[in-house]
Every structure is written in structure tokens, then in C-alpha cells.
Amino acid sequence: MNWSGQVVFLTGASSGIGEGLALALAKRGAVLGLVARRREMLDDLADRCRKLGGTALVFAIDVTDEAAVAEAADEMRSEFGRIDILIANAGIGGNDEETRSYR
């Protein structure tokens, strides 16, 4: 797949698999919305992504806050016109409860 210019909304981006995905996609020219709770780690990751040729916006939010996620997605669409791919990598559990029960 050609990732150049693809707009990717990536949750759980600050470490582990999410961090690795962000760097790999940045090397391929993706436009990234990096989502996680840890601002400092996201800022560092965004800098590394930009140095690799990607574009990155940082959203330091908790994915269990549905309004914050919606606002971040709206900002991505406003900035880039669309979101092509959602990678839901944030680790918040494994059942079907509503997000408000995690808070």
C-alpha cells in the first residue's frame, strides 16, 4: 500500500506498538494524528516522525473521553480534509462496556 499522504488517526501512539507504527508510517510519508495521554512522549514522537518525512499532529487525550476523541478527529478532518485510516491501538480493556465505565 502507498502510505504517502494517507491520513492516519493512531491511538495508543506514545509507546510500544503504536510508537513503532507511527515511525514506520512516517517513513512512508503518512499524515499522522498521534493520540495518547502522555504529551511529552507524543511531542518527542511527533518530532521523530517529522524527521522521517511524515506529518504529525499531537492529541494528548484519554480515549475513554468520547468528546475529546471526537474533537481530535474533527481537528484532523479540519486540518487535512479527511481521515483515511483509524488504528485503534490504545489499551483500555476487553469487554463491551461503555467507555464511561472505565473512568
Backbone as ProteinMPNN parsed JSONL, in Angstrom:
{"seq_chain_A": "MNWSGQVVFLTGASSGIGEGLALALAKRGAVLGLVARRREMLDDLADRCRKLGGTALVFAIDVTDEAAVAEAADEMRSEFGRIDILIANAGIGGNDEETRSYR", "coords_chain_A": {"N_chain_A": [[0.831, -1.187, 0.0], [0.448, 2.246, -0.73], [1.434, 4.63, 1.405], [1.923, 7.305, 1.415], [0.789, 10.482, 2.071], [-1.549, 9.478, 3.152], [-4.023, 9.856, 5.612], [-3.833, 9.224, 8.923], [-5.281, 8.25, 11.919], [-4.108, 7.553, 14.933], [-4.371, 5.776, 17.802], [-3.07, 5.239, 21.139], [-0.433, 5.877, 20.695], [1.97, 6.637, 21.931], [3.894, 4.799, 22.844], [5.42, 1.501, 22.59], [3.745, -0.756, 20.387], [2.183, 1.174, 19.054], [3.933, 3.392, 18.879], [5.943, 2.266, 17.275], [4.45, 1.742, 14.93], [3.771, 4.385, 14.22], [6.3, 5.489, 13.583], [7.086, 3.818, 11.456], [5.058, 4.378, 9.584], [5.468, 7.107, 9.231], [7.945, 7.113, 7.917], [7.077, 6.313, 5.478], [5.701, 8.442, 4.572], [3.213, 9.163, 5.665], [0.418, 11.031, 7.004], [-0.059, 11.877, 10.238], [-2.172, 11.573, 13.066], [-1.433, 11.647, 16.219], [-2.317, 9.993, 19.057], [-2.586, 9.841, 22.519], [-2.157, 9.677, 26.11], [0.139, 10.821, 27.192], [1.695, 13.683, 26.861], [4.401, 14.679, 26.622], [5.827, 12.454, 25.648], [4.444, 12.062, 23.257], [5.021, 14.479, 21.909], [7.788, 14.201, 21.527], [7.778, 11.909, 19.895], [6.343, 12.895, 17.674], [8.189, 14.777, 16.695], [10.254, 13.028, 15.899], [8.882, 11.601, 13.919], [8.405, 13.611, 12.021], [11.025, 14.174, 11.239], [11.528, 11.905, 9.818], [10.056, 12.251, 7.575], [7.315, 12.294, 7.738], [4.107, 13.79, 8.523], [2.801, 15.223, 11.447], [0.347, 15.538, 13.971], [-0.37, 16.204, 17.373], [-2.321, 14.788, 19.924], [-3.024, 14.934, 23.092], [-4.827, 13.116, 24.864], [-7.312, 11.217, 26.677], [-8.543, 8.215, 25.579], [-10.911, 7.207, 26.564], [-12.504, 9.32, 26.933], [-14.966, 10.309, 25.208], [-15.863, 12.706, 24.009], [-13.498, 14.203, 23.793], [-12.061, 12.614, 22.006], [-13.706, 12.802, 19.75], [-13.451, 15.542, 19.253], [-10.704, 15.7, 18.639], [-10.631, 14.121, 16.31], [-12.27, 15.701, 14.692], [-10.611, 17.946, 14.463], [-8.481, 16.835, 13.027], [-9.805, 16.23, 10.593], [-10.535, 18.819, 9.866], [-8.039, 20.011, 9.496], [-6.795, 18.369, 7.537], [-8.74, 17.508, 5.809], [-9.863, 14.986, 5.819], [-10.028, 11.667, 7.311], [-8.304, 8.861, 6.618], [-7.616, 6.37, 7.657], [-8.158, 4.587, 10.647], [-6.376, 3.572, 13.4], [-6.896, 1.737, 16.041], [-5.298, 1.446, 18.693], [-4.986, 1.876, 21.382], [-4.802, 0.647, 24.681], [-7.426, -0.274, 26.454], [-8.9, -2.22, 27.679], [-11.024, -5.188, 27.557], [-13.834, -5.709, 27.182], [-17.374, -5.258, 26.543], [-18.388, -2.976, 27.704], [-19.597, 0.402, 28.127], [-17.598, 3.314, 27.412], [-17.646, 5.2, 29.508], [-17.727, 3.714, 31.854], [-15.125, 3.057, 32.378], [-13.856, 5.181, 33.499]], "CA_chain_A": [[0.0, 0.0, 0.0], [1.136, 3.527, -0.739], [1.019, 5.371, 2.598], [2.216, 8.718, 1.225], [-0.381, 11.342, 2.099], [-2.686, 8.867, 3.839], [-4.269, 10.495, 6.906], [-3.991, 8.124, 9.875], [-5.591, 8.6, 13.311], [-3.477, 6.43, 15.631], [-4.475, 5.842, 19.261], [-2.041, 4.459, 21.818], [0.74, 6.135, 19.863], [3.158, 7.133, 22.63], [4.901, 3.774, 23.15], [5.136, 0.142, 22.134], [3.305, -0.994, 19.013], [1.744, 2.442, 18.48], [5.125, 4.164, 18.543], [6.558, 1.61, 16.124], [3.608, 2.007, 13.76], [3.913, 5.795, 13.853], [7.591, 5.685, 12.923], [7.057, 3.112, 10.167], [4.176, 5.113, 8.673], [6.126, 8.379, 8.924], [8.958, 6.818, 6.888], [6.368, 6.116, 4.212], [5.066, 9.697, 4.194], [1.839, 9.303, 6.163], [-0.01, 12.166, 7.818], [-0.425, 11.177, 11.465], [-2.765, 12.137, 14.264], [-0.882, 10.809, 17.288], [-3.235, 10.102, 20.193], [-2.252, 9.122, 23.757], [-2.28, 10.566, 27.266], [1.416, 11.389, 27.635], [2.059, 14.765, 25.938], [5.843, 14.766, 26.386], [6.212, 11.339, 24.774], [3.863, 12.333, 21.938], [5.786, 15.553, 21.273], [9.044, 13.597, 21.08], [7.459, 11.026, 18.769], [5.981, 13.739, 16.529], [9.448, 15.305, 16.156], [10.937, 11.943, 15.184], [8.097, 11.308, 12.711], [8.652, 14.689, 11.056], [12.385, 13.989, 10.716], [11.484, 10.769, 8.891], [9.294, 12.621, 6.39], [5.87, 12.295, 7.975], [3.445, 14.955, 9.108], [2.204, 14.721, 12.689], [-0.34, 16.359, 14.962], [-0.401, 15.539, 18.674], [-3.545, 14.916, 20.718], [-2.798, 14.339, 24.411], [-6.169, 12.891, 25.41], [-7.665, 9.875, 27.137], [-9.521, 7.71, 24.606], [-12.203, 6.924, 27.19], [-13.245, 10.583, 26.888], [-15.512, 10.304, 23.85], [-15.921, 14.07, 23.479], [-12.134, 14.587, 23.427], [-11.72, 11.87, 20.786], [-14.469, 13.418, 18.656], [-12.834, 16.84, 18.983], [-9.434, 15.439, 17.954], [-10.954, 13.667, 14.952], [-12.75, 16.882, 13.969], [-9.443, 18.769, 14.149], [-7.774, 16.161, 11.922], [-10.577, 16.445, 9.362], [-10.453, 20.236, 9.537], [-6.672, 20.29, 9.041], [-6.372, 17.567, 6.382], [-9.868, 17.233, 4.931], [-10.386, 13.623, 5.937], [-9.236, 10.633, 7.98], [-8.368, 7.672, 5.767], [-7.415, 5.121, 8.401], [-8.134, 4.623, 12.111], [-5.706, 2.446, 14.055], [-7.338, 1.777, 17.441], [-4.253, 0.693, 19.363], [-4.955, 2.169, 22.821], [-5.208, -0.493, 25.5], [-8.363, 0.136, 27.502], [-9.659, -3.34, 28.22], [-11.508, -6.15, 26.59], [-15.235, -6.103, 27.255], [-18.274, -4.424, 25.757], [-18.968, -1.897, 28.496], [-19.439, 1.738, 27.578], [-16.353, 3.936, 27.856], [-17.772, 5.936, 30.775], [-17.494, 2.828, 32.99], [-13.685, 2.933, 32.615], [-13.325, 6.384, 34.152]], "C_chain_A": [[0.873, 1.247, 0.0], [0.61, 4.373, 0.42], [1.227, 6.871, 2.443], [0.927, 9.534, 1.149], [-1.614, 10.746, 2.749], [-2.81, 9.478, 5.239], [-4.681, 9.41, 7.905], [-4.211, 8.683, 11.281], [-5.176, 7.397, 14.145], [-3.571, 6.613, 17.14], [-3.426, 4.934, 19.895], [-0.685, 4.652, 21.171], [2.029, 6.375, 20.637], [4.226, 6.084, 22.928], [4.506, 2.445, 22.512], [4.765, 0.043, 20.67], [2.892, 0.313, 18.339], [2.909, 3.312, 18.049], [5.797, 3.581, 17.303], [5.776, 1.835, 14.842], [3.769, 3.442, 13.285], [5.211, 6.032, 13.09], [7.627, 5.018, 11.548], [6.202, 3.865, 9.149], [4.781, 6.458, 8.288], [7.182, 8.193, 7.842], [8.332, 6.695, 5.511], [5.529, 7.335, 3.822], [3.645, 9.9, 4.659], [1.657, 10.613, 6.929], [-0.627, 11.563, 9.075], [-1.101, 12.075, 12.489], [-2.368, 11.211, 15.394], [-1.678, 11.043, 18.567], [-2.747, 9.229, 21.35], [-2.363, 10.129, 24.898], [-1.009, 11.339, 27.571], [1.97, 12.399, 26.622], [3.554, 14.774, 25.613], [6.306, 13.662, 25.435], [5.668, 11.544, 23.359], [4.638, 13.421, 21.202], [7.109, 15.03, 20.733], [8.814, 12.715, 19.851], [7.118, 11.84, 17.524], [7.235, 14.325, 15.885], [10.187, 14.239, 15.356], [10.21, 11.593, 13.89], [8.361, 12.349, 11.632], [10.035, 14.554, 10.439], [12.455, 12.846, 9.713], [10.668, 11.07, 7.634], [7.793, 12.621, 6.554], [5.386, 13.648, 8.47], [2.737, 14.448, 10.357], [1.546, 15.833, 13.487], [-0.449, 15.538, 16.238], [-1.726, 15.84, 19.374], [-3.333, 14.178, 22.035], [-4.147, 14.22, 25.119], [-6.296, 11.449, 25.891], [-8.764, 9.355, 26.211], [-10.842, 7.282, 25.236], [-13.071, 8.181, 27.283], [-13.75, 10.771, 25.454], [-15.555, 11.693, 23.226], [-14.538, 14.535, 23.026], [-11.693, 13.883, 22.147], [-12.434, 12.484, 19.586], [-13.867, 14.761, 18.265], [-11.513, 16.67, 18.233], [-9.675, 15.0, 16.513], [-11.457, 14.829, 14.104], [-11.589, 17.78, 13.564], [-8.629, 18.158, 13.009], [-8.492, 16.409, 10.599], [-10.521, 17.903, 8.922], [-9.095, 20.575, 8.925], [-6.351, 19.609, 7.713], [-7.511, 17.143, 5.458], [-10.51, 15.868, 5.083], [-9.544, 12.834, 6.936], [-9.413, 9.391, 7.13], [-8.389, 6.383, 6.575], [-7.431, 5.411, 9.898], [-7.405, 3.376, 12.588], [-6.002, 2.581, 15.547], [-6.416, 0.883, 18.261], [-4.216, 0.937, 20.873], [-5.483, 0.976, 23.604], [-6.119, -0.072, 26.631], [-9.2, -1.022, 28.028], [-10.239, -4.218, 27.141], [-12.938, -6.589, 26.758], [-16.089, -5.089, 26.502], [-18.922, -3.295, 26.551], [-18.758, -0.555, 27.799], [-18.191, 2.389, 28.16], [-16.488, 4.656, 29.186], [-17.564, 5.029, 31.986], [-16.008, 2.621, 33.283], [-13.135, 4.092, 33.427], [-13.321, 6.273, 35.629]], "O_chain_A": [[1.914, 1.288, 0.656], [-0.55, 4.787, 0.404], [0.745, 7.64, 3.274], [0.085, 9.308, 0.279], [-2.628, 11.43, 2.887], [-1.82, 9.599, 5.959], [-5.722, 8.77, 7.76], [-3.419, 9.49, 11.768], [-5.809, 6.344, 14.08], [-2.928, 7.501, 17.699], [-2.954, 3.983, 19.272], [0.119, 3.722, 21.099], [3.103, 6.32, 20.04], [5.362, 6.445, 23.236], [3.41, 2.292, 21.973], [5.387, 0.675, 19.815], [3.219, 0.535, 17.173], [2.878, 3.905, 16.971], [6.176, 4.316, 16.391], [6.36, 2.088, 13.788], [3.892, 3.692, 12.086], [5.212, 6.706, 12.06], [8.141, 5.593, 10.589], [6.579, 3.977, 7.983], [4.63, 6.904, 7.15], [7.301, 9.027, 6.944], [8.985, 6.945, 4.498], [4.748, 7.282, 2.872], [2.93, 10.733, 4.101], [2.613, 11.208, 7.426], [-1.606, 10.821, 8.992], [-0.657, 13.195, 12.743], [-2.905, 10.111, 15.517], [-1.71, 12.155, 19.094], [-2.523, 8.03, 21.183], [-2.634, 11.307, 24.664], [-1.078, 12.419, 28.159], [2.629, 12.022, 25.653], [3.929, 14.868, 24.444], [7.09, 13.916, 24.521], [6.346, 11.237, 22.379], [4.887, 13.299, 20.003], [7.509, 15.368, 19.619], [9.573, 12.776, 18.885], [7.564, 11.501, 16.428], [7.335, 14.367, 14.658], [10.688, 14.51, 14.265], [10.85, 11.319, 12.874], [8.521, 12.006, 10.46], [10.205, 14.794, 9.244], [13.339, 12.819, 8.857], [10.595, 10.239, 6.729], [7.067, 12.919, 5.606], [6.182, 14.531, 8.792], [2.141, 13.372, 10.34], [2.104, 16.916, 13.659], [-0.603, 14.318, 16.187], [-2.186, 16.981, 19.413], [-3.446, 12.954, 22.095], [-4.551, 15.107, 25.872], [-5.487, 10.586, 25.549], [-9.807, 9.993, 26.075], [-11.804, 7.018, 24.515], [-14.238, 8.107, 27.668], [-13.051, 11.321, 24.603], [-15.306, 11.838, 22.029], [-14.414, 15.188, 21.99], [-11.029, 14.483, 21.302], [-11.833, 12.664, 18.527], [-13.781, 15.085, 17.08], [-11.234, 17.416, 17.295], [-8.992, 15.463, 15.599], [-11.11, 14.935, 12.928], [-11.573, 18.317, 12.456], [-8.145, 18.872, 12.131], [-7.86, 16.758, 9.602], [-10.464, 18.186, 7.725], [-9.011, 21.332, 7.958], [-5.704, 20.207, 6.853], [-7.277, 16.492, 4.44], [-11.585, 15.62, 4.537], [-8.477, 13.284, 7.353], [-10.532, 8.916, 6.938], [-9.086, 5.429, 6.229], [-6.798, 6.359, 10.362], [-7.771, 2.257, 12.226], [-5.431, 3.432, 16.23], [-6.715, -0.289, 18.494], [-3.471, 0.255, 21.577], [-6.489, 0.371, 23.232], [-5.654, 0.43, 27.654], [-10.148, -0.785, 28.777], [-9.981, -4.02, 25.954], [-13.246, -7.753, 26.499], [-15.559, -4.161, 25.891], [-19.913, -2.719, 26.102], [-17.851, -0.404, 26.981], [-17.772, 2.058, 29.269], [-15.514, 4.718, 29.936], [-17.249, 5.534, 33.063], [-15.661, 2.067, 34.326], [-12.045, 3.986, 33.989], [-12.903, 7.205, 36.317]]}, "name": "protein", "num_of_chains": 1, "seq": "MNWSGQVVFLTGASSGIGEGLALALAKRGAVLGLVARRREMLDDLADRCRKLGGTALVFAIDVTDEAAVAEAADEMRSEFGRIDILIANAGIGGNDEETRSYR"}
